[in-house]
Amino acid sequence: MSVRALFLCLCLAASAHAQGFAGLGMPAKGFASPRPGVELNFPDDHGAHREYRIEWWYLTANLEDSQGRPLGAQWTLFRTALAPGEGGGWSDPQLYMGHAALTSSTDHVFAERLGRGGTGQAGVWVSPFHAFIDDWSMKSLATSDADPLSHLELFAAGSDFSYRLTARAGRPLILHGDRGYSLKSASGQASYYYSQPFYEVTGEIELKGQRTRVSGQAWLDREWSSQPLAADQTGWDWFSLHFDNGEKLMGFSVRDSAKGFSSGTWISRDGRGIPLSRNSLKAFPLAYTRVEGRRIPTRWRIVLEERGVDVTLRAINPNAFMKTSAPYWEGPVTFSGTHSGRGYLEMTGYE
């Protein structure tokens, strides 16, 4: 789970009355709705699903430079449809937004791009796979007999940063929830959701005029829906964790007016995705940081009793706030306790 299309009502459909967080609880009349029992189809499902209202291609990377200093990189393309149906050129209802960021212990820099489908400015091709907005790109380098997302090249740049990264994965995709059908609320809101969490990454970044080689791990999330939240859900806290022993965890907790809703996937060392029991993941904020006028938890305790996990997460940079059209917090973390490792944290809906 991620911020994934927060601009839906805030910046691209301002006339709509927002329900839930950023309007993601709005009814989706005329759009398709996710349903259980649908088999995902690859490579076609790497592309855009125009019959659904919102969608994203979302990669986060935990990196380090030659001196072992931790860094984080984010590359995201969001798609939203203003209305059901098709159109060409400027009448195409598909709108795109790109977010890119680099985060170190002392700096957090980011950029945003907006584009219109149908004009050639932004879009996603399946064969060969290529997601882009302006000159930002996520494109496949995979051979024809491999999954297109198994080998990617990514590029993005802002006024004071840029990066070009190559990501390779040697294991299959992970389907979340019930074979890719991922519930987000007790009342049945859902998305289709899968990940590629096994990337090994190399590349080069430029941050404030300084270039450096980097390497590390990355995690790609793919998700699409039309109404992924209930109207009373105010935001979420999402974690993607790489354990030092080779295991991984994706977990999210959605905040609402009642008890909240949590879910996730345990990923074994041999690459199997095992759904968590509903609400078995417990996330407790331990410390807060005042960022852009918001009180945001930047140290967490994460407990998953069924896997013996009890860890404390710490943000590498507590000020990793994305002051974009729809603002949210996103940045790299480290953790220790029963397990140790690194990962990414995303938090939305904090005032």
N, C-alpha and C positions, 0 to 999 in steps of 0.2 A: 504494500500500500504506500502510495506516495502522494505529493502535492498535485501532480499529474494533470490538472486542467483547472487550476484555481481561477484562471482568468475568465472562466465561462460567463459569469455575470458581472464580475468586477470591472473588466476592461473591454469585453467584446460583446456583451449583451446587457448593457447597463439599464435598458428599459425593463428588464425582467425583475420581479420581486424575489429577492434571494430567500431561499429556505435551506436550513441546514448550513453547513460551512460553505461559504463562497457559492451558494446556489446549487451545490451538488445534491441537495435533497429535493430539488424541484421536480415535479412530475414531468415525464418525458413523452408526452402525447405525440404519436406519430413515429416515434423511434422504436427500434427493436430493443428487447429486454433480454439479458442473459437468462438462461434456464439450464437446469442440471441435465446431465446425460448427453450433452453435445460433445462430440469428439473433436478436439482441436486438430487442425490440418496444416502441416508444415511442408513446404515453406510459405504457403499462401497466407497463413495467419501472422507472418512477420510484417505483412503489409497493412494498409489502412482498411478499417471496417466502417465505411461511410454510412451504413444504416444505423450505427450507434452514435450517440451524441458526443461522447468524449473518449479520448484515447491518448496514450503516451508511449514514447520510446525513451528510456531513462537509464543512464549509466552513471555509476559512482565508482571512483577508484581510490583506494588507499595506496599511496605512493611513498617512496623515500628517495632522497638524493644520494650522491656518492658519499656524503658524510653521515648518512643514516638519519637525517632529519625528516620527520614525518610531514607529508603533504596530502591534500585531498583534491580531487578533480571531479567536476560534475558536467555532464553533457545531456541535455534534455530537449526533446521535441514534443510539444503538446499539439493535439488536434481537437477542435470542437466544431460542431455543425450548428449554424444559426437556425436552421430549419430542416425538416426532412426533405428528401428529394435531391435531384441532380440539377446541374447547371454548368455552363461553360464560361470561361473568362471571369470577368468581375461579377457575374451572376452566380458563380459557384458558391454554395453556402459554407464551404469548408474554410476554416480559419486556423492559422498555425501560430505558435509562439515557441521560441527557443530560449533556453536558459543555459548559461555556461558559467563556471566558477572555478577558481583556484583558492585553496585555503592552506595556510601555514600556521604555525603557532603565533605569529605576529601579524599576519595579513590575511584579509579575506576580500577578494576582488571578484566582481561578477559583471555580466552583461546580459542584455535581453534583446531579442529580435522578434518582430511581428510580421506576419505575411499572410497573403490570401491564396487559397488554393485556386487552381485553374489559370493562373497567370505565369506559371513557371518559376515563381519566386520560392516556393516551398512545397514539399511533398514527400512521398515515400514510394519507391519502386521496389517490386519484389524480385525481379530477375533482370540484371543482377541487383541484389539488395543495395539500396541507397536511400537514406533518410537525410534531408537537407533543408536548410533555410538560408537564403543568400549563399555565402561561401562557407558556412558551417556545414560539416558533413560527417555522417557515420556511414561508411560504405564497406561492403564485404570484400575481402581478399581470399575467400575460401575457394577451394577447388570445386569443380562441378559436382563431384560425388559426395561432398560434405555439406552439413547444414550451413546455410549462408551466414548465420550469426557466430559460427565457430572461430572465425578469423576476421577481425574488424580493424579498420583504420579510422581514427577520429581526429577532427580538427575543429577548433573554435578559437576566437580571439576577441578581446575587448580593448579598450583604450590603453590599459596598462598591463595586459597579460596575453599570452597565447599558449596553446599546446598542440602537439601532434603526437598521438599515442597509437600504438599497435597492441591489440588484445587477442590472445589465442586461448581457446578452451578445448580441453581434450576429453570432456565428458558431456553427456546429453543434457538437454534442457530439463528443468524442474517444473512440474505442473503443481500449482498450489490448490488447496481445498480439495474438492471432489473432481479430480482429473482436469483441473483448470477452472472449475466453477468455484469462485471464492466468495463466501458470504461476508457481508460487512455489517450486518445488524441483525438483531433478534427478530425483526419484522420482515426480513427476507431480502433486503437490498443486497445486490451482488454485482460482481464483475467477472470477466474472464481474465485470468492472471497466470502468467508463467515467467520464469527467470532463467538466465544463464549466469550462475554465480561462480563459475570456475575459471575465470580469465586470469592468465598471467600477462602482465603488462610491461612494456618497455616504451621509451620515447623521450621526448624533449619538451621542457616547458620554458617559457620566458615570463618572468615576474618582475615588474618594475625595472626593466632593462637588463636583468641578469638571466642568462641562459644556463640551464643545467640539465643533465641527463637524469632520468628517473626510472624506477622499476617498482613493481608491486602487484597488487591484486585488484580486480574489478568485478562489478556485479551489475548485470543488465536486467531491468524489469520491463515487462510488456503487459499492458493492462488496457481493457476497453469496457465501456458500460454506457448506460444512458442516465441512470439515477443510482449512483453507488452508495449514497448515504440516505438515512432517514432524516426527516425534517428537523428532529430535535438533536441530531448529532452535530456537535460544534467544532470538531476537529479531531486530529489523530496524532499519535506518536508512533513512528515506524522505525524499526531497527533491522539492519542487515549485518550479521556478525560472522567474521572468519575466526574460528578458534585455532589456536596454535597447533592443536593435535589433528587438524585436518577436517574436523566437523564444522558445520555451519548452521546458522539459525536465521530465519526470517520471521519477524513477529511484529504485530501491530496492535495497538489499543486505541479504540475509537471512543471518544468522550461523548456522553449524552446526559440527559437529565435524570437518568436512573443509575444503574450500576456500571454502565459502560459495556463494551464488547471487545474481546480480544481473540486473536487467532494467529496462526502461523504455521511454519513448516520446519521440521528438523531434517537436516541434510547430512547423511552419514558420510564417512570417509570414502566409501566406495561409490558415492554418487546417487544414493537413493533418497527420494523425498518422502518424508513420513509426516502426514498432517497431525498437528497438535489437537488435543482435546479442546473443545470450545471453552474459552475463559480460563484455561490452565496457565497461560502466560500471565505473570503478575509484574507490573511495572510501577515502581514507587519513586517519585521525585525526591531527591535528597538535598539539592542546593539549586538556587536560582541566580540568574544574571539579568540585570536590567539592560535590555538591548532595544534601541530605537523606541524607547518609551514603553516597552512591553516587559513583563516579568516572565522569564522563560526558564524552565528547568534545564540545566546543562550538566547536572550530575544525577545519575539514576541507579537504582538497584533493580536488577532484573532477576526474577525467580521463576524457574521452570522445574517444579519438583519431580515430574515424571522422567526428567533426564538428569537430575542431580545438579542443576545449574543454579548458582547463586553468585552473581557477579555485580560489580560496581562499574558503571560506565562513566567516563569523563571526556568532555569535549576537548579536542586539541586546541581549539580556539573558541571560547564561549561567545564571541561576537560574530559568528558565522551566520549572519542574517542576510537573507535575500530580499533586499528592498526593491522588489520588482512590482509589476502592475498588481499582482496579488502577492503580498508579502508572506514569507515563511522563514523558518530556520532550517538550515541544512548544512551538515558538516561532518568531518571525520571524528571518530572517537577511538579511545583505547579502553580496555576493560581488564579487570583482574578479580580474583576470588577463587571459586572452585575451578574456574577456567580462565585462561588469558587469551588475548588476541586484539584484533582491531576491527573496525567496521565503520558504518555510517548511521547517522541519526537524522531523522526528519521530523519536524514538529510544526503543526498548523493550527490556526484558530486561537492563538493566544493574543489577548488584548493588552 
